[in-house]
Amino acid sequence: MKLMAEEENASMSLWEHVNELRKRLFIALIAFIVACVATFNLAPFFIGILSTPVGGMEKLVSIEVTENLGVFMRVSLLSGFILSLPILLYELLAFIMPGLTSSEKKWVYIFIPFATIMFVAGVAFTYFVMLPTAIPFLIGNILPVQTTPRLSTYIGFVTTLMFWIGVSFEMPIVVFLLAKLHFVSASMLAKGWRFAIIIIAVAAAIITPTTDPVNMFLLMLPLFGIYLLSIGMAAIARR
């Protein structure tokens, strides 16, 4: 009877965790949807900004009937994700907060704005550094042919690049969590800087839209700087 009671309590505890996770995911989904709806009317403004590296919207062409709506949705999804990112991060971390100590919980409130800033920094780096060098190379320096980019293809290319570079800028947060769990340490990361350069070079080659070494180098520099920042974050986590 005692064993059956313990199993029942464990089952109830597990079910409570499932309900809590479902609640957090539901709140995060609602926040994301509200943010996307809020930014939908701003999509033309954002599309105009994103089309600046290619020469403006007049340099783009739309072919399919639903293409403009698809571009609207894609830009709204990215801008809504950025706008709701603090809430998404909080709901994710709030699920594990009951298992944290009081000293560890304060880091949650510190790193939510930090993670948001890092993602926005990655997006800004893409727009102000990567695109002004990548777009002219892709359009005019490969073949002497006049190129008119398609709206959906161009916006899809830009938003995908912004998203993944923004994600790569979150590396210090991931390293901090791994250091907290004692999977990595600052000394381990410092000793493995040669392997880090190889991994960063491979990641830059995958993310970078062009095959020229200039754009790869432009991306490798901030990624290696983020790696150095990650070493410092691992040192802080171990303290």
N, C-alpha and C positions, 0 to 999 in steps of 0.2 A: 504493500500500500504506500509506503514512504517513497519507494522508487517511482511509482506511478504519479505521485504528487509532484515529485521533482521534475519528471518529464513534462507534466502538464504546465508547470511554472515556466520551464525553459521554452515550451512551445508558445505560451502566451507572450513571453518576452521577445521571442523571435517575431511573432506576429505584430507586436507593438513597433518593433523596428521597421518592419515592412510598411506599416501604416504611416510611420513618421517619414520614411523615404518617399512614399507616394505623396504625402502632403507637401514636402519640400519641392518635389519635382513639379507638382501642380502649380504651386506659387511661382516657381521659376518660369514655367510655360506661360502663365498669365502675364507676368511681367514682360516677357519677351514679345508676346502678341501685342500688348498695349504699346510697347516701345516701337514696334514695327508700324502700327497704325498711326502713331503720333508723328513718325518721320515720313510717312507715305507722301504727304503734301509737299515735303521738302525734297523729294526725290529729283524733280527737275533741276533744282539748284545744285544738288550734289552731283548729278550727271554732268552738268555744265562744268563744275570744278574738275571732275575726273577726266573730262575730255580736253582739258587745257593742254596737257603734254602732247597730244596729237594734232593740236591746232584749232581746237574748238569743235562744237557739235556740227558745224557746217562741213567739216572734213569727214564725217561719218555718214554711212548710208544704212537705211533700214529696208529689208526686203520682205519679210513675212508680215502677215496681218497682225499676229499676236506678239511680234517682236518687241514693240515699244512697251507693252504691258509686262512682258517678261523681264525687261531691263528695269522697269519701275520696281518690280517685286524683288529683284536681286539686290538692287541698291538699298531698298527699304530693309531687307533682311540684314545686310551688313551694318547699316547705321543703327537699326534696332538692336542688334546684338551688342554693339559698342555702348549704346545708351543704357541697356539693361545689364551690362556686364557686372557692375557692383552688386546688384541684387542676385544675379545668377551665382556669383562667387560666394556670397553670404549664405544662400540657401544650401549650397553644396557643403560649405564648411560648418554650417549650423547643425547638419546631420551628425557630425562627429564631435561637436563641441561638448556634449555630455560626458564623453570619455576623456576629456582634457582636464588638466589641472588649471587652477586659477591663473597661474603665471603663464601657461601656454595659451589660454583663451585670449589674453590681451594681444597676442601676435596676430590673431585672426582679424581684429579690427585694424591693425596696422597694415597688414598685407593686402587687404581688399582694395584700398585706394592705390597701393603700390602696384599691384598686379594690373589694375585698370590703366594706370599711367604708363606702364611698360608696354601694354598692348597698343595704346594710342601712339606711343613713341615709335613702335614698329610700323604702324600705318603711316605716320608722318614721314618716317625715313623712306618708305616705299615711294611716297608721292613726291617728296622734295629732292631725293637723291637718285633712286633707282630709275623711275620712269623718265625723267628728262634725259638720261643717257641711253636707256634701253629702247625707247620708242623710236627715236630717229635712226638708230642702228638697224632696227628690224624693218623699218619702212623703206629707208632710202639707201642703205649702205651694202645691201646684199646683192641686189640685181638692179640695173638701170631701168626699172619699170615703174610707172606711176601706180601707186597703191591707194585704194580707197577702202579704209577699214570698215568692216561691218559693225554696226552698233552693238549687237548682242555679243559678238566675238570679242570686241575690244573691251567692253565693260566686264564681261566674264573673266577675261584675262587679268584686268586690273584688280578687280575685287578678290579674285583668288590669290593673286600675289600679295595683296595687302593683308588678307586673312592669315596666310601661312607665315609671313614674316612677323606679323603681330604675335602669333603663337610662339614663334622661335624666341621672341623677346621675353617670354615668360620663363625662360630657363632658370634664372635665379630663384624663382619661387619653387620650382620643382626640386632644385638642388637643396634648398633650405629644408623642404619636407623630407627628402631622402637623408639628409644629415641628422634631422631630428629622430629618424627611425634607425640611425646608426648604420645605414647602408654605405654612405660615403663620408669622407672627412676632408677638411681643407688641405691637409698634407697629401692625401691621396690624389686630389685634383691637381695640386701644384706639381706633383711628380709626373702626372700623366699629361702634361701640356703638349707633348709631341703627338700623342694619339688624339688629343683634342683638336689640334690643327688639321689633322687628316679628316676627322669626322666633320669639322666645320667646312672644310673644302668640299667634301662630298655633298653636304647639305646645301652649300651655296650653289654647287653645280646643278642640283635638282631644282632649287627654288628659282634661281636666276633664269629669266626668260631667254637670255642670249648665251651663246657659247664663247663669247670673247672673254679674255682674262680680266679686262678692265672692270666689267660689271661684277664678276665674281670677287675681285679684290675689294670693290666697294662694299659688298655684302660681308665679306670675311672680316673686315676691320671691326665693325660694330659687334659682330658675333663673338669675336675673340675678346673684345672689351667686356661683353656680357659674361663670357666665361670667367674672366678675372673677377668680375663682380660676384659671380656665383661662388668663387673661392672664399671671398669675404663673407658671403651669406652663410656658407657652411661653417666657417669659424664662429660666427655669431650663434648659429643654431646649437653647436656643441657646448657653448657656454651656458 
